[in-house]
Amino acid sequence: MRAYQLIRGLSKRHTVHLVAFSASDDDLRYVDVLQSFCEQAHVAHDRRTAIRSLKGAVGLLSPAPRSYVAAWNPEVKVLVDRLVDGGGYDAAIAFGLRNGPYLRSCRGIARIIDNDNCDTEYIARSAAQLTSRLLRFRRKLTWAKSRRYEARLAPRFDAALVVSQEDASALGGIAPALAARGAIHVIPNGADLVLLDYRGPEVDCRQIIFTGALTYSANLDAAVYFVREVFPAIKSRIADAHLVITGSVEGVDVSLFRNRPDVRLTGRLEDVRPEIARSGVVVVPTRVGGGTRLKVLEAMALGTPVVATSFGAMGLGVEHGHNILIGDTPGEFAEQVCRLIESSELRAVMAANGREFVRERYGWDGIVDRLDRVIETTVESVRGGEECRIA
């Protein structure tokens, strides 16, 4: 969502060529949408699944994290080099550390990396949640590789983007040379204020919703934590409370959630707004991960109150008791959810304050303005002060 919104916003001001990956043939149906605002959209097949076992074995011996090795696609590198060599570009942006190496050898243009999830920080936090010594050792090994990889890769870029000041500090500690030249810029996640100006069906205050694909390990951890440790306390107080979990569950063990009348798995939804809008509470019990949670901003924009852990709300500048409720233990989290279900007045206040907060600070148009200024100053710096003339 972040990449889509930033690319779409930039395309209104500049000529944008996109190189993207598709995980399956089903993804190709969206190419026409991309080409409606990009000058060109080149789509390559994501090879990670097909070559996971071979490259995974090689990745164990590689100085780079195994997932980065598996993600590498030499055909995309040839494509990117050909495009850049063709000339005419002022800047190139790599979305995510895994895509950084495709721009490593490019010369003569401003190179920017968007480190939206701060992979190194995410790996460190997830390691702390593991109980198995073997898994914890493997995750720490991955962390060491990731930190070294990021420390070597990030300074090769002319600018780096992060989503919060906390992430800027973390990246500055990993790549101090990048911080020293003032090349780390906070470009936050946002919300589509037009799309989310939506009034859905009548609210069921006892419906609790968790949004996000369980195929992402941080989401799965959060959902399991909520159902096992938080939900029972809610049910003991509000017997007819029920939980909706949205997003893909393909390839995930969801036996914990199946065959329960009080838990509904929707799978991936083309439009998640109706489910969020009809819910009394959005829960974000996130304990691991990187970046900031788009789901918090989207729920607020839709007018659905949010209960989150401190980590789930981190980096957004929200205020407990004003526009969000925070619970860091199972008991605290359950208490905040129950307060919202039981009080229509509290729900109305939190909904109004959340909407106002997002409108004031997190519209994508304003965020793209900030990114545009970063691009222009970075291009000028690379050109030695020559005025930026982005097409």
VOLUMKOL-419085 format. One line per 8 residues: number of its first residue (from 1); their letters; for each residue x, y, z of N, C-alpha, C. Coordinates in pm, whole numbers. Example, Ala and Ser with C-alpha at 12.3 -4.5 7.8 and 13.67 -1.06 7.14 Angstrom:
1> as> 1319 -569 780 1230 -450 780 1320 -330 780 ~ 1285 -225 708 1367 -106 714 1290 3 787
***
This chain:
1> mrayqlir> 83 -120 0 0 0 0 87 126 0 ~ 192 124 81 282 241 85 344 267 -51 ~ 402 164 -111 465 182 -243 362 231 -345 ~ 244 172 -344 140 210 -439 104 357 -424 ~ 81 402 -303 40 541 -281 150 639 -317 ~ 274 608 -282 384 698 -315 408 705 -466 ~ 402 590 -532 423 587 -677 310 661 -748 ~ 187 636 -706 74 704 -769 83 855 -748
9> glskrhtv> 122 898 -627 136 1040 -600 245 1105 -681 ~ 359 1038 -692 469 1093 -771 435 1101 -919 ~ 353 1006 -967 319 1004 -1109 236 1125 -1151 ~ 173 1193 -1054 97 1313 -1085 187 1433 -1111 ~ 315 1420 -1072 409 1530 -1084 526 1500 -1176 ~ 555 1373 -1194 674 1331 -1268 641 1215 -1363 ~ 734 1187 -1450 725 1068 -1535 785 951 -1457 ~ 706 847 -1435 748 735 -1351 750 606 -1432
17> hlvafsas> 862 535 -1427 872 400 -1482 884 305 -1364 ~ 807 198 -1366 801 105 -1254 851 -33 -1295 ~ 933 -92 -1210 970 -234 -1223 916 -303 -1098 ~ 829 -400 -1116 762 -464 -1002 765 -615 -1018 ~ 733 -682 -907 729 -829 -906 585 -877 -893 ~ 556 -990 -954 426 -1055 -934 452 -1191 -870 ~ 370 -1223 -769 385 -1352 -702 315 -1463 -778 ~ 214 -1426 -858 138 -1526 -933 78 -1460 -1056
25> dddlryvd> 28 -1545 -1147 -36 -1492 -1267 -158 -1407 -1234 ~ -220 -1436 -1119 -338 -1360 -1079 -304 -1212 -1057 ~ -180 -1185 -1016 -139 -1047 -993 -138 -965 -1121 ~ -124 -1030 -1235 -109 -958 -1361 -233 -878 -1398 ~ -347 -909 -1335 -469 -835 -1366 -459 -690 -1319 ~ -360 -660 -1234 -345 -523 -1184 -249 -439 -1268 ~ -187 -499 -1369 -89 -426 -1450 -155 -308 -1518 ~ -276 -325 -1568 -344 -214 -1636 -365 -96 -1542
33> vlqsfceq> -392 -125 -1415 -408 -17 -1317 -277 60 -1302 ~ -167 -13 -1290 -36 51 -1276 -2 134 -1399 ~ -33 80 -1515 -1 151 -1639 -91 271 -1663 ~ -198 283 -1585 -286 399 -1601 -223 524 -1544 ~ -123 509 -1454 -56 628 -1403 96 624 -1418 ~ 153 509 -1450 297 501 -1478 320 512 -1629 ~ 431 573 -1666 467 580 -1807 484 440 -1862 ~ 551 355 -1784 567 213 -1817 566 134 -1687
41> ahvahdrr> 512 12 -1692 514 -79 -1578 568 -213 -1625 ~ 689 -244 -1584 753 -372 -1619 729 -468 -1503 ~ 677 -586 -1532 645 -682 -1426 725 -810 -1446 ~ 796 -850 -1342 875 -973 -1346 818 -1071 -1245 ~ 832 -1199 -1273 781 -1301 -1181 873 -1311 -1061 ~ 813 -1317 -943 888 -1336 -820 933 -1481 -814 ~ 1064 -1502 -816 1119 -1638 -826 1141 -1705 -691 ~ 1105 -1638 -581 1142 -1691 -450 1085 -1830 -424
49> tairslkg> 958 -1854 -459 897 -1984 -431 961 -2094 -514 ~ 985 -2064 -642 1036 -2166 -733 1177 -2210 -697 ~ 1258 -2118 -645 1398 -2152 -621 1433 -2142 -472 ~ 1330 -2149 -386 1355 -2131 -243 1452 -2236 -189 ~ 1434 -2363 -227 1516 -2467 -167 1661 -2455 -209 ~ 1686 -2431 -339 1823 -2421 -387 1893 -2299 -330 ~ 1831 -2184 -345 1895 -2063 -296 1892 -2056 -144 ~ 1792 -2121 -85 1788 -2124 60 1910 -2193 117
57> avgllspa> 1950 -2305 55 2069 -2376 101 2193 -2292 81 ~ 2202 -2224 -34 2316 -2137 -60 2316 -2021 39 ~ 2194 -1973 72 2181 -1858 161 2236 -1883 300 ~ 2234 -2008 347 2290 -2038 478 2438 -2005 485 ~ 2507 -2017 372 2650 -1990 367 2681 -1849 319 ~ 2578 -1776 282 2598 -1642 228 2611 -1540 339 ~ 2691 -1431 318 2696 -1324 418 2568 -1243 423 ~ 2483 -1255 320 2354 -1185 318 2247 -1277 375
65> prsyvaaw> 2139 -1221 431 2029 -1305 481 1974 -1395 371 ~ 1934 -1514 411 1888 -1615 315 1770 -1565 231 ~ 1677 -1492 294 1560 -1444 221 1599 -1345 112 ~ 1705 -1268 135 1751 -1172 34 1814 -1246 -84 ~ 1888 -1352 -51 1950 -1432 -158 1842 -1495 -245 ~ 1738 -1550 -180 1630 -1615 -254 1551 -1517 -339 ~ 1548 -1390 -297 1469 -1290 -370 1539 -1237 -494 ~ 1670 -1257 -505 1746 -1198 -614 1704 -1256 -750
73> npevkvlv> 1681 -1168 -846 1640 -1209 -980 1733 -1142 -1081 ~ 1828 -1216 -1139 1924 -1155 -1232 1859 -1093 -1354 ~ 1743 -1143 -1395 1674 -1086 -1511 1628 -944 -1481 ~ 1586 -920 -1357 1544 -786 -1318 1664 -692 -1315 ~ 1779 -741 -1271 1901 -657 -1270 1936 -614 -1411 ~ 1926 -705 -1508 1953 -671 -1648 1853 -565 -1696 ~ 1726 -582 -1660 1623 -487 -1700 1649 -349 -1643 ~ 1679 -343 -1514 1705 -214 -1449 1827 -146 -1511
81> drlvdggg> 1934 -221 -1532 2054 -164 -1593 2025 -110 -1732 ~ 1945 -183 -1807 1912 -138 -1943 1832 -9 -1940 ~ 1737 -1 -1848 1657 121 -1836 1743 240 -1796 ~ 1827 221 -1695 1911 332 -1648 2012 373 -1754 ~ 2071 276 -1822 2169 308 -1926 2104 383 -2042 ~ 1973 365 -2058 1904 436 -2165 1899 586 -2143 ~ 1926 628 -2020 1933 771 -1990 1799 835 -1966 ~ 1803 958 -1920 1682 1036 -1901 1625 1034 -1762
89> ydaaiafg> 1676 946 -1676 1625 941 -1539 1703 1035 -1449 ~ 1633 1097 -1355 1696 1182 -1256 1716 1109 -1123 ~ 1625 1017 -1092 1631 948 -964 1573 808 -978 ~ 1619 721 -890 1566 584 -883 1542 551 -737 ~ 1428 490 -709 1391 454 -572 1375 303 -562 ~ 1443 244 -465 1427 102 -436 1336 88 -314 ~ 1224 19 -330 1132 -3 -218 1173 -130 -145 ~ 1238 -114 -32 1280 -227 49 1427 -263 29
97> lrngpylr> 1489 -314 135 1631 -351 130 1658 -456 23 ~ 1564 -549 4 1587 -657 -91 1602 -604 -233 ~ 1543 -488 -260 1552 -432 -395 1668 -335 -410 ~ 1735 -304 -300 1848 -212 -306 1959 -254 -402 ~ 2000 -383 -401 2111 -423 -489 2086 -401 -637 ~ 1961 -393 -680 1935 -368 -822 1982 -231 -866 ~ 1999 -139 -771 2043 -3 -804 2188 22 -764 ~ 2253 -78 -707 2385 -57 -649 2487 -9 -751
105> scrgiari> 2480 -59 -871 2581 -24 -972 2539 92 -1060 ~ 2421 148 -1037 2374 259 -1120 2453 385 -1089 ~ 2488 459 -1191 2565 580 -1175 2498 695 -1248 ~ 2524 816 -1199 2477 935 -1270 2336 978 -1234 ~ 2269 906 -1146 2135 946 -1101 2129 937 -949 ~ 2034 1009 -891 2015 1002 -746 1952 869 -710 ~ 2012 799 -615 1961 669 -572 1906 680 -430 ~ 1782 637 -414 1711 649 -287 1658 512 -248
113> idndncdt> 1671 478 -122 1617 350 -74 1510 377 31 ~ 1397 312 16 1286 324 110 1288 203 202 ~ 1335 224 324 1349 114 420 1227 112 510 ~ 1111 80 452 985 101 522 964 11 642 ~ 1018 -109 641 993 -202 751 1112 -221 845 ~ 1224 -154 818 1342 -167 905 1367 -313 940 ~ 1405 -391 841 1416 -536 856 1502 -577 976 ~ 1615 -507 997 1705 -546 1104 1638 -534 1240
121> eyiarsaa> 1564 -426 1261 1493 -408 1387 1384 -513 1404 ~ 1314 -543 1294 1208 -644 1299 1264 -780 1340 ~ 1376 -818 1281 1435 -949 1313 1478 -954 1459 ~ 1536 -844 1511 1578 -841 1650 1459 -858 1744 ~ 1350 -789 1715 1231 -797 1801 1167 -935 1795 ~ 1163 -993 1675 1099 -1124 1661 1182 -1232 1731 ~ 1314 -1217 1734 1399 -1315 1802 1366 -1322 1950 ~ 1334 -1206 2008 1305 -1202 2151 1177 -1277 2187
129> qltsrllr> 1088 -1300 2090 962 -1367 2115 971 -1518 2106 ~ 1083 -1568 2053 1096 -1712 2030 1135 -1784 2159 ~ 1075 -1900 2181 1107 -1979 2300 1209 -2089 2271 ~ 1216 -2134 2146 1310 -2238 2109 1451 -2180 2098 ~ 1546 -2242 2167 1685 -2194 2162 1741 -2202 2020 ~ 1706 -2312 1950 1757 -2329 1815 1703 -2220 1723 ~ 1570 -2196 1731 1510 -2094 1646 1563 -1955 1682 ~ 1582 -1932 1812 1635 -1803 1855 1776 -1782 1804
137> frrkltwa> 1858 -1890 1806 1995 -1881 1753 1993 -1850 1603 ~ 1906 -1921 1529 1898 -1897 1385 1852 -1756 1354 ~ 1755 -1706 1434 1705 -1570 1410 1814 -1467 1444 ~ 1892 -1492 1547 2000 -1400 1581 2108 -1401 1473 ~ 2132 -1518 1414 2226 -1526 1303 2174 -1445 1185 ~ 2044 -1457 1157 1983 -1378 1051 1995 -1229 1082 ~ 1973 -1193 1210 1986 -1052 1251 2128 -1001 1224 ~ 2229 -1080 1261 2366 -1036 1240 2395 -1016 1092
145> ksrryear> 2346 -1108 1008 2365 -1094 864 2291 -970 811 ~ 2169 -953 859 2088 -840 813 2151 -708 852 ~ 2201 -699 975 2260 -573 1021 2385 -540 940 ~ 2468 -642 915 2589 -618 836 2553 -582 693 ~ 2452 -649 639 2406 -621 502 2355 -478 491 ~ 2271 -437 588 2214 -302 585 2323 -198 607 ~ 2418 -228 695 2525 -133 723 2613 -109 600 ~ 2625 -210 516 2706 -195 394 2626 -136 279
153> laprfdaa> 2497 -173 270 2417 -130 156 2366 13 168 ~ 2310 49 283 2243 179 297 2333 298 265 ~ 2459 302 312 2542 419 283 2576 437 135 ~ 2552 336 55 2579 350 -89 2471 431 -160 ~ 2362 459 -89 2254 537 -147 2271 684 -111 ~ 2215 768 -194 2225 912 -172 2125 959 -67 ~ 2020 883 -44 1922 915 60 1850 788 100 ~ 1803 785 224 1725 672 274 1598 725 337
161> lvvsqeda> 1489 654 314 1358 692 368 1318 592 476 ~ 1263 642 585 1207 559 691 1070 616 728 ~ 992 540 806 855 581 832 835 653 964 ~ 936 655 1050 921 720 1180 1056 767 1231 ~ 1052 856 1330 1176 904 1389 1248 791 1461 ~ 1171 699 1521 1233 585 1587 1314 502 1488 ~ 1259 481 1368 1331 406 1266 1451 484 1214 ~ 1438 618 1208 1551 700 1165 1668 685 1262
169> salggiap> 1638 683 1392 1743 664 1492 1806 527 1481 ~ 1722 424 1456 1775 288 1442 1865 277 1322 ~ 1823 333 1208 1905 326 1088 2033 407 1105 ~ 2024 521 1176 2143 601 1201 2246 525 1283 ~ 2200 439 1375 2293 358 1452 2359 250 1370 ~ 2288 201 1270 2343 97 1182 2434 157 1076 ~ 2394 272 1022 2469 337 914 2499 481 953 ~ 2593 503 1046 2620 639 1095 2667 736 987
177> alaargai> 2734 684 885 2779 774 777 2662 835 704 ~ 2556 758 688 2435 807 623 2371 917 707 ~ 2365 895 838 2308 995 928 2393 1121 932 ~ 2525 1103 928 2615 1217 939 2598 1315 824 ~ 2563 1266 708 2544 1358 595 2398 1401 579 ~ 2316 1375 681 2177 1419 680 2093 1357 572 ~ 2121 1231 541 2056 1165 427 1946 1069 468 ~ 1908 1068 597 1797 984 642 1675 1074 661
185> hvipngad> 1566 1041 592 1448 1127 591 1324 1048 634 ~ 1244 1106 721 1120 1043 766 1008 1076 667 ~ 960 975 598 844 985 509 742 885 564 ~ 647 932 642 560 838 715 462 764 626 ~ 404 659 681 290 595 617 168 687 631 ~ 69 666 547 -46 754 549 -176 681 524 ~ -279 760 497 -412 706 471 -473 779 353 ~ -546 706 271 -617 765 157 -745 830 210
193> lvlldyrg> -741 961 229 -852 1030 294 -980 1028 212 ~ -966 1019 79 -1084 1012 -6 -1147 872 0 ~ -1065 772 -19 -1114 633 -16 -1174 598 119 ~ -1115 652 226 -1158 615 360 -1265 708 417 ~ -1310 805 337 -1426 885 376 -1550 804 342 ~ -1579 709 427 -1675 602 395 -1766 580 515 ~ -1894 569 487 -1990 536 592 -2055 403 556 ~ -2027 304 635 -2071 170 602 -2200 132 671
201> pevdcrqi> -2221 3 692 -2344 -47 753 -2350 -12 902 ~ -2461 -44 962 -2479 -17 1105 -2372 -91 1186 ~ -2320 -23 1288 -2211 -79 1367 -2262 -187 1462 ~ -2188 -298 1465 -2210 -402 1565 -2100 -382 1669 ~ -2135 -319 1781 -2032 -280 1878 -1958 -400 1937 ~ -2018 -520 1928 -1954 -639 1983 -1864 -711 1883 ~ -1857 -657 1763 -1766 -715 1663 -1628 -651 1677 ~ -1531 -735 1701 -1390 -694 1711 -1322 -739 1583
209> iftgalty> -1239 -654 1526 -1175 -692 1400 -1024 -679 1407 ~ -958 -779 1350 -812 -778 1333 -786 -783 1183 ~ -718 -683 1129 -693 -678 985 -548 -707 955 ~ -525 -778 845 -388 -808 802 -369 -954 772 ~ -296 -982 666 -273 -1120 624 -193 -1196 729 ~ -240 -1315 762 -168 -1398 858 -45 -1464 796 ~ -27 -1445 666 94 -1494 601 216 -1413 643 ~ 194 -1294 700 302 -1212 754 320 -1252 899
217> sanldaav> 439 -1294 936 462 -1355 1067 425 -1264 1183 ~ 447 -1133 1168 412 -1041 1276 261 -1037 1298 ~ 184 -1045 1191 38 -1050 1204 -8 -1180 1268 ~ 54 -1290 1227 16 -1420 1284 45 -1422 1434 ~ 162 -1371 1472 197 -1365 1614 94 -1283 1692 ~ 54 -1169 1636 -41 -1081 1703 -178 -1147 1717 ~ -224 -1214 1611 -355 -1278 1615 -357 -1394 1714 ~ -253 -1474 1715 -245 -1587 1809 -242 -1534 1953
225> yfvrevfp> -162 -1431 1977 -154 -1370 2111 -292 -1321 2156 ~ -362 -1254 2066 -493 -1200 2103 -592 -1311 2137 ~ -601 -1413 2052 -699 -1520 2072 -667 -1602 2196 ~ -540 -1628 2220 -502 -1713 2333 -504 -1638 2466 ~ -456 -1514 2467 -430 -1448 2594 -521 -1331 2626 ~ -583 -1270 2526 -666 -1153 2549 -815 -1184 2537 ~ -850 -1256 2431 -991 -1280 2399 -1067 -1350 2512 ~ -1009 -1448 2581 -1084 -1514 2690 -1132 -1416 2797
233> aiksriad> -1050 -1317 2831 -1092 -1219 2932 -1206 -1132 2881 ~ -1205 -1102 2753 -1315 -1025 2694 -1443 -1107 2696 ~ -1433 -1234 2659 -1550 -1321 2652 -1612 -1344 2791 ~ -1527 -1348 2893 -1580 -1368 3028 -1664 -1250 3075 ~ -1642 -1135 3015 -1716 -1013 3052 -1828 -982 2952 ~ -1803 -1010 2824 -1901 -982 2720 -1916 -1111 2639 ~ -2011 -1192 2675 -2020 -1328 2622 -2041 -1333 2471 ~ -2113 -1233 2416 -2141 -1239 2272 -2042 -1158 2188
241> ahlvitgs> -1929 -1121 2246 -1825 -1057 2166 -1773 -1158 2064 ~ -1743 -1112 1944 -1691 -1202 1840 -1583 -1131 1760 ~ -1497 -1212 1700 -1376 -1162 1634 -1380 -1194 1486 ~ -1344 -1096 1403 -1328 -1114 1260 -1180 -1093 1227 ~ -1123 -1186 1152 -983 -1174 1108 -983 -1170 956 ~ -931 -1061 899 -928 -1047 754 -787 -1076 702 ~ -778 -1098 571 -648 -1118 508 -621 -1263 474 ~ -524 -1281 387 -490 -1415 338 -438 -1504 450
249> vegvdvsl> -476 -1632 442 -425 -1733 535 -361 -1848 458 ~ -331 -1825 332 -278 -1931 246 -148 -1987 302 ~ -145 -2118 323 -24 -2184 371 1 -2167 520 ~ -94 -2111 594 -75 -2084 737 -159 -2182 819 ~ -103 -2231 929 -179 -2317 1020 -276 -2229 1099 ~ -405 -2240 1067 -507 -2158 1135 -600 -2244 1220 ~ -550 -2359 1263 -634 -2450 1341 -683 -2384 1471 ~ -606 -2290 1525 -646 -2221 1647 -775 -2143 1627
257> frnrpdvr> -798 -2095 1504 -912 -2008 1476 -1031 -2082 1416 ~ -1008 -2202 1365 -1114 -2277 1298 -1214 -2335 1398 ~ -1334 -2359 1346 -1439 -2428 1422 -1473 -2358 1554 ~ -1462 -2225 1552 -1503 -2145 1667 -1615 -2053 1621 ~ -1731 -2059 1684 -1841 -1972 1642 -1814 -1824 1668 ~ -1718 -1793 1755 -1690 -1654 1788 -1570 -1597 1712 ~ -1516 -1673 1615 -1405 -1625 1532 -1438 -1653 1386 ~ -1428 -1551 1302 -1456 -1568 1158 -1335 -1524 1077
265> ltgrledv> -1287 -1613 991 -1179 -1582 898 -1240 -1545 763 ~ -1214 -1426 714 -1275 -1384 588 -1189 -1417 467 ~ -1059 -1445 488 -968 -1453 375 -942 -1313 321 ~ -874 -1306 209 -842 -1175 150 -969 -1111 95 ~ -992 -985 130 -1109 -912 85 -1069 -808 -19 ~ -1148 -797 -125 -1122 -692 -224 -1143 -553 -163 ~ -1236 -543 -70 -1264 -416 -4 -1287 -445 144 ~ -1194 -402 228 -1202 -432 371 -1282 -325 446
273> rpeiarsg> -1316 -215 380 -1382 -105 449 -1514 -144 517 ~ -1604 -218 452 -1730 -251 519 -1711 -327 650 ~ -1616 -422 653 -1594 -500 775 -1538 -412 887 ~ -1445 -322 853 -1390 -233 956 -1497 -136 1005 ~ -1572 -78 911 -1672 23 947 -1783 -32 1034 ~ -1818 -161 1017 -1927 -217 1098 -1878 -269 1233 ~ -1747 -269 1254 -1691 -322 1379 -1687 -215 1488 ~ -1700 -260 1612 -1693 -167 1724 -1552 -131 1762
281> vvvvptrv> -1457 -222 1735 -1318 -202 1776 -1225 -267 1674 ~ -1118 -198 1640 -1007 -258 1566 -897 -287 1667 ~ -847 -410 1667 -739 -446 1761 -608 -461 1686 ~ -502 -405 1745 -367 -412 1687 -274 -459 1799 ~ -281 -588 1834 -201 -641 1945 -59 -680 1901 ~ 1 -597 1819 129 -628 1756 242 -625 1859 ~ 328 -727 1852 442 -736 1945 575 -733 1872 ~ 575 -766 1743 698 -765 1663 666 -699 1530
289> gggtrlkv> 771 -669 1454 750 -610 1323 841 -491 1304 ~ 822 -423 1192 902 -306 1162 814 -195 1108 ~ 867 -75 1101 793 36 1044 678 79 1134 ~ 571 130 1072 450 169 1145 331 98 1084 ~ 222 94 1159 107 15 1119 7 99 1040 ~ 1 76 909 -100 141 826 -241 113 875 ~ -263 -5 930 -397 -46 972 -452 47 1081 ~ -364 104 1164 -409 198 1267 -467 323 1202
297> leamalgt> -393 379 1105 -437 501 1039 -564 478 959 ~ -571 365 891 -689 335 810 -814 318 896 ~ -799 252 1009 -913 235 1100 -959 370 1154 ~ -865 454 1194 -900 587 1245 -972 669 1139 ~ -922 664 1014 -986 740 906 -1128 692 881 ~ -1153 564 902 -1287 508 885 -1377 534 1005 ~ -1318 583 1114 -1399 613 1231 -1423 496 1323 ~ -1339 394 1315 -1349 280 1405 -1241 291 1512
305> pvvatsfg> -1278 293 1641 -1178 308 1747 -1075 195 1746 ~ -954 228 1792 -842 135 1788 -790 110 1929 ~ -765 -18 1959 -690 -57 2078 -562 -125 2029 ~ -448 -81 2079 -320 -133 2031 -225 -151 2148 ~ -122 -230 2125 -8 -230 2216 73 -104 2191 ~ 160 -70 2284 249 46 2262 332 26 2136 ~ 374 -99 2113 453 -127 1994 368 -111 1868 ~ 243 -156 1873 155 -143 1757 129 0 1718
313> amglgveh> 133 91 1817 108 233 1791 236 314 1775 ~ 350 249 1788 478 319 1790 503 398 1662 ~ 558 517 1678 600 597 1564 493 681 1500 ~ 368 671 1548 258 742 1485 223 874 1555 ~ 271 892 1677 240 1014 1749 100 1018 1806 ~ 38 901 1825 -98 895 1880 -93 917 2031 ~ -210 944 2090 -217 976 2233 -319 885 2301 ~ -269 806 2394 -357 715 2469 -466 794 2540
321> ghniligd> -589 748 2525 -701 812 2591 -762 926 2513 ~ -695 968 2407 -748 1077 2324 -793 1026 2188 ~ -700 960 2115 -737 908 1983 -709 759 1968 ~ -659 697 2073 -631 553 2072 -629 505 2216 ~ -650 375 2237 -637 316 2369 -525 212 2363 ~ -440 211 2467 -322 126 2469 -334 23 2580 ~ -297 -101 2549 -291 -207 2649 -172 -297 2622 ~ -79 -304 2717 45 -380 2693 50 -514 2763
329> tpgefaeq> -47 -544 2846 -61 -678 2903 -194 -733 2856 ~ -212 -864 2859 -342 -919 2818 -459 -858 2894 ~ -443 -837 3026 -550 -780 3106 -579 -636 3067 ~ -474 -556 3046 -493 -416 3006 -559 -407 2870 ~ -515 -491 2779 -571 -488 2643 -719 -524 2646 ~ -752 -631 2719 -891 -675 2728 -978 -566 2791 ~ -926 -499 2893 -1002 -393 2960 -1035 -280 2864 ~ -940 -239 2782 -964 -129 2688 -1067 -169 2582
337> vcrliess> -1060 -292 2534 -1158 -338 2435 -1297 -338 2497 ~ -1308 -389 2618 -1439 -395 2685 -1495 -255 2710 ~ -1410 -161 2745 -1457 -23 2767 -1523 31 2641 ~ -1463 6 2526 -1519 56 2400 -1650 -14 2365 ~ -1655 -145 2384 -1777 -218 2352 -1893 -170 2440 ~ -1865 -141 2565 -1970 -109 2661 -2013 37 2661 ~ -1934 125 2595 -1966 268 2601 -1976 329 2461 ~ -2097 359 2418 -2115 424 2289 -2057 564 2290
345> elravmaa> -2060 631 2406 -2004 766 2416 -1853 763 2395 ~ -1785 668 2457 -1640 657 2440 -1607 625 2294 ~ -1684 535 2234 -1659 502 2093 -1672 627 2005 ~ -1773 708 2030 -1795 828 1948 -1681 927 1964 ~ -1633 946 2086 -1523 1040 2110 -1395 991 2043 ~ -1362 863 2060 -1241 808 2002 -1247 811 1849 ~ -1365 784 1793 -1381 786 1647 -1358 926 1593 ~ -1418 1027 1656 -1404 1165 1609 -1261 1213 1621
353> ngrefvre> -1197 1183 1733 -1059 1226 1754 -963 1155 1659 ~ -989 1027 1632 -905 952 1539 -913 1007 1399 ~ -1036 1036 1352 -1054 1093 1219 -979 1226 1206 ~ -994 1312 1304 -929 1443 1299 -778 1429 1297 ~ -726 1338 1378 -581 1316 1385 -524 1275 1250 ~ -590 1180 1183 -541 1133 1053 -552 1242 948 ~ -662 1314 945 -679 1421 846 -570 1527 860 ~ -536 1560 983 -438 1667 1006 -296 1626 971
361> rygwdgiv> -262 1498 989 -120 1459 982 -85 1355 877 ~ -183 1278 828 -144 1160 753 -212 1143 618 ~ -253 1250 554 -302 1238 417 -186 1212 322 ~ -208 1125 224 -99 1088 133 -50 1207 50 ~ -137 1301 16 -93 1415 -65 17 1493 5 ~ -1 1519 134 102 1590 209 230 1510 223 ~ 216 1378 236 334 1291 249 411 1289 117 ~ 340 1284 4 408 1287 -126 478 1421 -146
369> drldrvie> 420 1530 -95 488 1660 -100 625 1651 -33 ~ 628 1588 84 755 1574 157 854 1490 78 ~ 806 1380 20 893 1294 -60 946 1369 -181 ~ 861 1449 -242 901 1526 -360 1017 1619 -327 ~ 1011 1684 -210 1120 1774 -169 1248 1697 -145 ~ 1237 1577 -87 1357 1494 -65 1420 1457 -199 ~ 1336 1417 -295 1388 1379 -426 1459 1497 -491 ~ 1398 1614 -488 1457 1731 -554 1591 1770 -491
377> ttvesvrg> 1596 1773 -357 1722 1811 -293 1829 1705 -314 ~ 1790 1578 -319 1887 1471 -342 1942 1478 -483 ~ 1856 1502 -581 1902 1515 -719 1997 1633 -732 ~ 1962 1745 -672 2049 1862 -678 2185 1833 -615 ~ 2185 1760 -503 2310 1726 -436 2397 1637 -524 ~ 2335 1538 -587 2411 1448 -674 2469 1523 -793 ~ 2394 1623 -842 2441 1701 -956 2537 1812 -917 ~ 2570 1820 -789 2663 1924 -746 2602 2061 -738
385> geecria> 2472 2067 -703 2407 2195 -687 2327 2240 -806 ~ 2336 2169 -918 2258 2207 -1036 2109 2193 -1005 ~ 2031 2285 -1050 1888 2283 -1023 1823 2157 -1075 ~ 1734 2100 -994 1666 1975 -1031 1563 2001 -1141 ~ 1564 1916 -1242 1466 1926 -1350 1410 1787 -1376 ~ 1331 1740 -1282 1273 1607 -1298 1165 1612 -1403 ~ 1164 1514 -1494 1068 1514 -1605 924 1504 -1554
***
